[in-house]
Amino acid sequence: MRIGAIEAGGTKFVCGIGNENGAIEDRVSFPTEHPEKTLAQVFEYFKDKAVESIGIGSFGPINIDEASSAYGYVTTTPKPGWSGYPFLPAMKQQFDVPMGWDTDVNAAALGEATWGAAAGLDSCVYYTIGTGVGVGVYAEGKLVHGLVHPEGGHVLVRRHPDDEYEGFCPYHGDCLEGLAAGPALQGRWKVPGSELPQDHPAWAMEAYYIGQAVANAVLMLSPKRVILGGGVMHQPQLFPLVRAEVLKALNGYVSSDALAAGIDGYIVPPGLGDNAGLTGALALGLRALGR
């Protein structure tokens, strides 16, 4: 099989070709710019690839209601030119193949549940913490959509007592994304997070916010694994700090061996590494082909 995959991020697009075993055989990436310019590069990449289907995991918010006249559109994103853009319809005008369509983080959750850190489990939550914060939810063998789709990057969190940064989210100010995404690190500390030393107080504060969000996900969704990806989580010292904050927030209330004795195997990095999103889009393409 030849399945097309698109990880459409707010910063960059990654397009690839893979097979039914989750192996990525070819890939290309380019910056996310104005929709017409960006999709022209997508069309050019796929035009001679003879794919049987295409899976698209897109930055959002997006419309995933198949009964809606705006199905396949990007909705209220602050990304210039993309709000209200008919992403999926534009793809269908170019390629007459089945297409899977979901959020980039739901795609990553599906990829991890199919071939990655949550393989063999019927539920997981996937966080990407990078330029923004997104949450994908896979529950009882299905991706969760609901009213729109999960937007867990915009949950409210308690402010750290030493944090005077106002938050950068244009919609909510000091929501999780506004306080914990990469731009918040740079806005608060005046340098990119990648330039901060491992023992900088930034990481304890970061873990304080991420830990609250994960604890809330455990309480609300009861996932069998929590996966933390994205550029910010490339800091390995964050994982033990986040795990400690989760246990502190839960305070023994949730009774599970996975938390009490095995939290190192419960809150984990992506098994697929930085390929989680693209491989998840591949899984969406496979599902579309199966339908």
NUVEX-536398 format. One record per atom (N, C-alpha, C): x, y, z; residue in one letter. Coordinates in steps of 0.001 Angstrom, whole numbers, plus 500000, padded with zeros to 6 digits. Layout:
<rs>
XYZA
...
</rs>
This chain:
<rs>
500830498802500000M
500000500000500000M
500871501256500000M
500363502288499359R
501008503600499411R
500001504594499955R
500252505041501185I
499341505949501875I
500027507291502047I
499318508360501694G
499837509702501905G
499509510196503301G
500387511009503858A
500197511541505206A
500615513003505239A
499816513813505924I
500136515237506086I
500007515592507560I
501102516034508148E
501078516636509476E
501110518142509262E
499942518761509366A
499812520186509076A
499922520964510376A
501111521428510679G
501340522167511913G
501259523660511707G
501131524385512784G
501061525833512693G
502369526467512273G
503478525752512467T
504795526258512101T
505301525646510804T
505072524334510619K
505523523682509401K
504571522566508992K
504571522268507719F
503869521115507155F
504895520012506923F
504515518780507255V
505326517614506917V
504436516685506094V
504873516344504898C
504152515423504026C
504998514169503844C
504321513032503755G
505073511800503597G
504274510704502930G
504962509631502623I
504375508416502061I
504743507270502993I
503765506429503313G
504041505290504173G
503234504081503763G
503372503023504545N
502657501791504237N
501765501374505394N
501121500223505238E
500139499772506222E
500764499327507538E
502089499235507583N
502785498850508808N
503302500052509593N
502964501241509130G
503378502446509842G
504767502935509489G
505378502368508464A
506718502782508054A
506636503978507111A
507328505057507438I
507403506232506574I
508534506016505574I
508194506037504285E
509159505721503237E
509736506961502561E
509040508085502673D
509516509319502062D
508848510476502791D
509534511609502882R
508952512762503576R
509589514046503095R
508851515147503280V
509351516471502958V
508687517439503931V
509328518539504236S
508726519541505122S
509008520935504577S
508111521864504935F
508262523249504525F
507463524124505483F
507785525404505582P
507107526280506543P
505617526443506226P
504822526614507266T
503404526929507098T
503287528416506808T
502881528730505581E
502717530121505179E
501254530339504798E
500972531279503926H
499591531517503499H
499034530229502883H
497733529941503068P
497196528656502612P
497493528305501164P
497274529236500241E
497478528905498829E
498936528553498538E
499850529270499132K
501274528997498910K
501657527655499535K
501142527388500736T
501483526145501428T
500908524942500704T
499634525026500330L
499002523877499683L
499536523645498274L
500024524678497628A
500652524469496320A
501836523506496448A
502557523611497547Q
503679522692497778Q
503181521289498123Q
502054521208498831V
501449519906499118V
501028519230497817V
500342519972496958F
499871519413495685F
501045518934494835F
502085519723494813E
503257519370494015E
503893518079494530E
503939517933495848Y
504569516732496415Y
503786515473496063Y
502471515531496176F
501670514322496007F
501268514023494556F
501505514945493638K
500902514816492309K
501323513551491564K
502533513053491823D
503002511875491100D
503284510695492028D
502698510714493231K
503003509673494206K
502053508473494133K
500951508576493414A
500011507456493233A
499574506846494557A
499177507706495500V
498737507201496805V
497309506687496721V
496986505714497580E
495645505138497613E
494701505911498531E
495244506644499468S
494458507504500346S
495414508504500982S
494842509523501630I
495652510540502302I
495041510805503675I
495866510798504691G
495437511189506031G
495988512559506362G
495138513403506950I
495530514776507282I
495285515018508757I
496347515306509480G
496240515774510854G
496581517248510864G
495596518094511145S
495767519538510971S
495762520297512291S
496559521375512322F
496430522327513427F
495012522867513413F
494550523330514529G
493160523729514624G
492976525087515280G
491750525305515688P
490584524415515592P
490153524163514147P
489519522988513947I
489026522616512629I
487604522077512756I
486899522026511634N
485549521465511612N
485643519996511207N
485224519100512108I
485267517665511820I
483870517051511821I
482850517893511727D
481461517426511661D
481104517150510209D
481011515882509855E
480774515519508449E
479416515988507943E
478486516311508851A
477175516812508436A
477181518319508192A
478269518975508494S
478349520432508374S
478772520846506969S
478229521963506513S
478637522501505215S
480081522999505249S
480623523190506453A
482002523655506597A
482940522527507037A
482509521272506813Y
483375520138507144Y
484695520251506393Y
485777520069507139G
487090520146506520G
487709521525506512G
487025522508507122Y
487559523864507184Y
488392524041508455Y
489390524915508386V
490034525452509578V
489117526555510093V
488957526661511409T
487974527605511932T
488619528841512562T
488786528884513882T
489130530134514559T
490609530279514881T
491465529749514056T
492896529883514315T
493364531331514135T
494315531779514958P
494910533103514729P
495953533091513621P
496243531917513027K
497249531823511965K
496783532635510757K
497524533640510325P
497066534535509257P
496660533786507985P
495453534082507509G
494952533536506259G
494247532197506384G
494386531531507523W
493862530176507639W
492471530114508275W
492062531104509012S
490753531060509655S
489648531038508596S
488825529983508613G
487768529830507635G
488231529233506322G
489437528704506270Y
489961528184505009Y
489493526743504768Y
489027526405503542P
488523525063503237P
489656524084502902P
490388523687503902F
491584522857503725F
491237521520503046F
490347520749503660L
490018519438503105L
489353519554501726L
488377520451501511P
487822520594500161P
488879520933499113P
489854521748499475A
490917522072498518A
491722520825498156A
491956519964499146M
492667518712498869M
491837517796497967M
490553517728498231K
489693516830497447K
489536517303496004K
489681518591495770Q
489639519088494391Q
490828518603493583Q
491926518300494286Q
493161517909493605Q
493339516390493502Q
492837515658494498F
493126514230494568F
491839513440494820F
491533512520493939D
490320511716494031D
490619510396494746D
490939510506496032V
491210509331496864V
490530509548498211V
490259508466498965P
489699508645500318P
490655509466501188P
490074510279502067M
490898511122502932M
490417511032504373M
491373510887505281G
491100510973506706G
491417512368507190G
490603512885508102W
490719514292508517W
490521514392510017W
491462514955510736D
491327515129512181D
492359516155512631D
492376516451513916T
493384517369514440T
494753516703514424T
495784517525514420D
497142516972514426D
497419516171515695D
496863516615516826V
497121515894518081V
496276514633518191V
495061514644517662N
494300513396517608N
495010512385516710N
495569512874515605A
496336511986514729A
497517511391515479A
498239512219516227A
499387511718516979A
498956510692518015A
497821510945518683A
497307509973519653A
496997508650518969A
496391508711517777L
496081507493517033L
497359506767516613L
498360507512516165G
499628506901515790G
500271506192516968G
500263506836518126E
500862506222519314E
500069505005519772E
498749505043519604A
497922503900519992A
498059502747519014A
498420503057517777T
498541502022516753T
499922501387516730T
500968502232516768W
502327501723516598W
503310502221517654W
502863503021518611G
503805503686519501G
503677503324520961G
503784504340521815A
503876504129523262A
502599503587523883A
501462503697523194A
500198503180523723A
499690501987522919A
500541501376522124A
500133500207521336A
499635499103522261A
498496498531521920G
497903497483522732G
496950497987523795G
496889499310523981L
495965499904524949L
494761500491524211L
493635500583524916D
492444501141524265D
492229502606524609D
493189503231525315S
493041504655525609S
494404505291525869S
494513506541525492C
495689507342525818C
495343508810525583C
496139509667526188V
496060511103525927V
497431511546525440V
497440512315524359Y
498688512808523779Y
498711514333523879Y
499731514864524544Y
499948516304524602Y
501111516667523690Y
500946517695522896T
502087518302522237T
502293519671522861T
503515519929523304I
503844521188523971I
505005521791523202I
504693522736522358G
505690523348521495G
505319524795521248G
505161525167519973T
504729526518519636T
503377526823520265T
502528525815520328G
501263525871521056G
501157524632521920G
499992524442522521V
499722523223523291V
498442522612522740V
498517521343522378G
497341520626521889G
497211519301522594G
495985518777522612V
495720517508523291V
494878516621522382V
495364515407522147G
494611514401521411G
494132513331522371G
492902512870522194V
492309511899523113V
491831510678522345V
492326509521522759Y
491935508220522212Y
491322507445523372Y
490034507124523276A
489329506511524400A
488482505340523926A
488669504196524593E
487908502984524284E
487968502655522794E
489168502807522238G
489399502425520855G
488973503435519816G
488592504662520237K
488125505671519288K
488737507021519597K
488925507815518559L
489322509201518761L
488123510007519246L
488354510867520221V
487274511653520816V
487097512958520049V
485851513230519667H
485508514471518986H
484515515279519815H
483307514749520005G
482315515466520802G
481766516671520083G
481536517741520821L
480935518953520260L
481770519514519109L
483054519620519314V
483980520091518275V
485135519087518211V
486073519233519108H
487147518272519356H
487878518779520593H
488642517943521276P
489332518418522481P
490242519601522179P
490209520585523051E
491103521744522979E
491751521936524347E
492385520854524813G
492944520851526159G
494112521780526362G
494646522354525301G
495703523336525468G
495210524638526054G
493895524818526088H
493338526085526561H
492587525943527882H
492833524842528591V
492259524722529936V
492901525754530854V
492184526093531907L
492710527050532883L
493518526313533940L
494611526900534352V
495469526309535376V
495719527338536470V
496030526832537664R
496411527731538747R
497766528369538435R
497851529643538680R
499096530357538408R
500139530014539466R
501367529794539019H
502475529566539938H
502675530819540789H
502903530663542093P
503007531847542959P
504140532799542587P
505157532313541885D
506271533183541505D
506183533677540059D
505093533399539389D
504980533727537971D
504242535040537765D
504946536009537200E
504336537312536907E
504067537501535413E
504378536488534615Y
504147536579533172Y
502643536550532885Y
502171537452532030E
500731537617531808E
500122536537530928E
500951535795530169G
500413534802529242G
500255535405527862G
500406534572526830F
500406535122525470F
499212534683524631F
498332533825525148C
497215533358524328C
496309534528523948C
496036534738522655P
495201535870522256P
493746535717522668P
493322534502523017Y
491936534264523418Y
491758534261524934Y
492714533666525657H
492517533451527092H
493635533996527965H
494674534534527379G
495761535057528190G
496543533948528867G
496201533689530138D
497005532772530932D
496390531378531057D
495908530818529944C
495519529404529927C
496790528555529876C
496643527227529797L
497800526345529745L
498739526737528609L
498208526899527400E
499049527295526274E
499702528636526524E
498937529583527046G
499453530925527275G
500586530974528273G
500661529978529157L
501687529974530198L
502785528942529991L
502524527898529163A
503464526784529113A
504013526465527721A
503472527033526671A
503998526758525330A
505357527433525146A
506036527077524072G
507350527640523803G
507400529160523822G
506453529866523193P
506489531329523239P
506360531884524651P
505680531157525548A
505586531617526934A
506938531520527631A
507665530444527359L
509009530325527925L
509874531504527489L
509843531803526189Q
510660532905525698Q
510151534251526205Q
508835534417526261G
508282535678526742G
508600535933528202G
508616534891528992R
508856535027530434R
510340535212530744R
511196534406530061W
512620534371530420W
513511535102529423W
512913535610528338K
513600536457527348K
514596535713526459K
514621534404526545V
515422533578525638V
514614532333525309V
514881531678524162P
514178530428523865P
514461529374524933P
513485528501525152G
513654527458526152G
514866526586525893G
515198526385524615S
516340525538524266S
517662526117524761S
517676527414525110E
518904528048525590E
518990528108527109E
517945527636527789L
517958527654529250L
518644526403529788L
519503526539530810P
520156525353531374P
519152524436532068P
519530523169532227Q
518621522184532784Q
518211522495534217Q
519046523204534963D
518719523518536357D
518067524891536525D
517648525490535418H
516991526805535485H
515616526655536129H
515196527636536941P
513870527554537579P
512709527514536590P
512970527825535334A
511918527756534314A
511297526375534252A
512097525329534438W
511596523977534219W
510689523507535350W
510969523926536570A
510059523601537674A
508719524292537480A
508756525531536993M
507517526262536730M
506756525622535575M
507488525226534543E
506862524561533402E
506175523272533846E
506869522492534659A
506310521230535151A
505088521470536029A
505077522567536745Y
503932522920537593Y
502667523045536741Y
502776523704535594Y
501618523888534719Y
501247522600533979Y
502251521927533435I
501965520690532701I
501410519635533640I
501953519554534833G
501482518574535812G
500022518775536177G
499600520025536322Q
498182520291536591Q
497296519775535463Q
497720520060534234A
496928519645533073A
496827518128533005A
497940517438533217V
497929515979533158V
497068515407534277V
497175515958535468A
496336515480536575A
494862515646536245A
494505516772535637N
493109516982535237N
492675515971534190N
493576515638533247A
493246514637532240A
493039513273532878A
493863512935533862V
493702511663534574V
492339511619535266V
491958512707535895L
490688512749536610L
489481512749535671L
489584513421534547M
488446513556533641M
488315512387532672M
489446511864532194L
489420510903531093L
489921509517531473L
490663509424532567S
491195508146533050S
491930507363531968S
492863508006531258P
493580507295530188P
494541506256530759P
494824505247529968K
495757504207530398K
497216504587530148K
497449505649529414R
498809506183529261R
498707507651528862R
499666508436529337V
499767509847528969V
501099510042528262V
501044510632527066I
502224510794526221I
502470512292526041I
503685512725526336L
504032514141526260L
505060514349525153L
504635515026524078G
505512515298522948G
505628516785522690G
506252517128521568G
506455518519521206G
507843519011521593G
508233520129521021G
509591520626521196G
509983520922522620G
509059521454523422V
509391521767524813V
509763520505525580V
509110519387525256M
509364518146525975M
510647517447525526M
511419518089524645H
512747517567524328H
513709517770525496H
513277518498526511Q
514065518677527726Q
513839517471528640Q
514761516532528708P
514504515294529456P
514281515513530941P
514829516586531502Q
514642516845532930Q
513198517181533285Q
512378517472532267L
510984517815532536L
510162516617532986L
510445515437532471F
509590514289532757F
509513513952534246F
510620513812534975P
510486513538536403P
509808514675537163P
510036515908536730L
509383517044537393L
507867517007537175L
507444516705535955V
506010516622535660V
505376515474536432V
506018514320536453R
505467513168537180R
505276513507538655R
506246514198539225A
506134514580540636A
504966515542540853A
504770516477539927E
503658517436540057E
502309516728539910E
502237515730539048V
500990514985538878V
500636514251540171V
501607513570540747L
501353512852541997L
500959513819543114L
501603514958543134K
501271515974544143K
499839516468543963K
499462516722542709A
498111517237542447A
497037516198542756A
497294514946542426L
496307513884542676L
496228513528544155L
497340513674544864N
497377513503546327N
496813512157546783N
497109511114546016G
496689509773546411G
495246509427546124G
494503510320545482Y
493066510092545298Y
492771509000544275Y
493523508949543190V
493303507943542152V
494121506710542506V
493441505627542775S
494115504399543206S
494438503536541987S
495715503492541644S
496154502694540491S
497633502394540633S
498002501154540361D
499418500795540397D
500211501576539359D
499558501930538251A
500249502688537206A
500740504031537723A
500044504580538713L
500452505852539306L
501319505639540533L
500951504708541374A
501638504528542647A
503047503972542476A
503207503022541583A
504500502345541470A
505104502432540089A
504318502786539081G
504832502730537717G
504659503996536932G
504713505161537588I
504407506405536873I
505441506705535785I
506668506188535921D
507666506391534865D
507235505734533557D
506417504693533652G
505900504036532462G
504499504479532100G
503950505404532863Y
502596505906532619Y
502633507262531903Y
503505508152532343I
503698509448531691I
505012509348530927I
504928509280529608V
506085508884528800V
506247509786527576V
507442509798526988P
507613510473525694P
507007509633524573P
506808510209523403P
506230509459522288P
507112508280521895P
506486507124521719G
507222505975521225G
507674506171519797G
506948507011519054L
507285507288517659L
508180508515517512L
508583509091518637G
509433510275518599G
508778511423517863G
509569512139517084D
509039513280516331D
508213512859515125D
508096511554514881N
507259511053513792N
505826510771514223N
505484511061515477A
504144510713515972A
503047511347515122A
503189512629514797G
502153513310514027G
502023512787512617G
503148512606511924L
503103512132510546L
502628510680510487L
503104509848511413T
502673508459511439T
501197508365511814T
500738509264512687G
499315509309513011G
498472509691511814G
498967510635510992A
498248510990509763A
498194509795508826A
499256509018508809L
499264507773508034L
498155506832508514L
498004506722509836A
496940505886510399A
495562506419510001A
495399507742509945L
494132508319509483L
493865507930508026L
494908507955507220G
494754507556505819G
494364506101505671G
494932505249506492L
494563503830506482L
493116503644506881L
492684504373507904R
491283504280508324R
490332504730507221R
490710505805506540A
489871506302505445A
489759505254504341A
490851504591504056L
490852503563503026L
489970502389503444L
490007502068504723G
489188500971505240G
487705501262505174G
487344502546505306R
485925502904505246R
485363502746503851R
</rs>
